[in-house]
């Protein structure tokens, strides 16, 4: 084999190759971290329910734990998260109902009470589902969702958001909740809302990303060699 590499191209290709390989191994490390997180979430979700006050002593370990709470809903400060649903009959417009819940110890947490169709967003259309006294609720603690770059701005007049932005809702209602986590209720109320258990959606695509970076590294080497061969700088002799 006869090989006369071009110095500048070889240096730049080597740097690019090294970067691609590092990115590939970085994604494999991220994959291990993600799998550890998923195992931790699975462990939390099968743990026995605890009082929300007990869980919030260390709220960094509260996400995805089952919790119970006693207190009173503050329906006058109800908020909504736009959440269309699809089934065999098509797509139905509707909202998740998010309500501040004042615990018996006076602290406030936000509760995702469930889903209502668009025509029943107004509380007056579901009065039976608006308990006005102390209640005991149960559900799963969920982390807040920060608005993304393409998330629509909330409608502060109608109290409509497009993600579970608990900090934004608290600010709009001038509340200081005990946590930016929210409780996704698992108990239904007569007349709605209807609780919808949503499993955590945590993407685990790191293996695909790693394979992509490694494949690009291999492709880069092939292009490098083919280029040299086309310029007569790489020849294979028997």
Secondary structure, DSSP 8 states (H G I E B T S, - for coil): -EE---HHHHHHHHHHHHHHHHHHHHHHHHHHHHHHHHHHHHHHHTS--EEHHHHGGGGGGTTT-EEEEEEEEEEEEEEEEE--EEETTEEE-EEEEEEEEEETTS-EEEEEEEEEEGGG-SGGGGGGG---S-EEEEEEEE------TT----BTTTTEESS--HHHHHHHTT---S-S-EEEE----TT--B-----------HHHHHHHHHHHHHHHHHHHHHHHHHTTSEE---
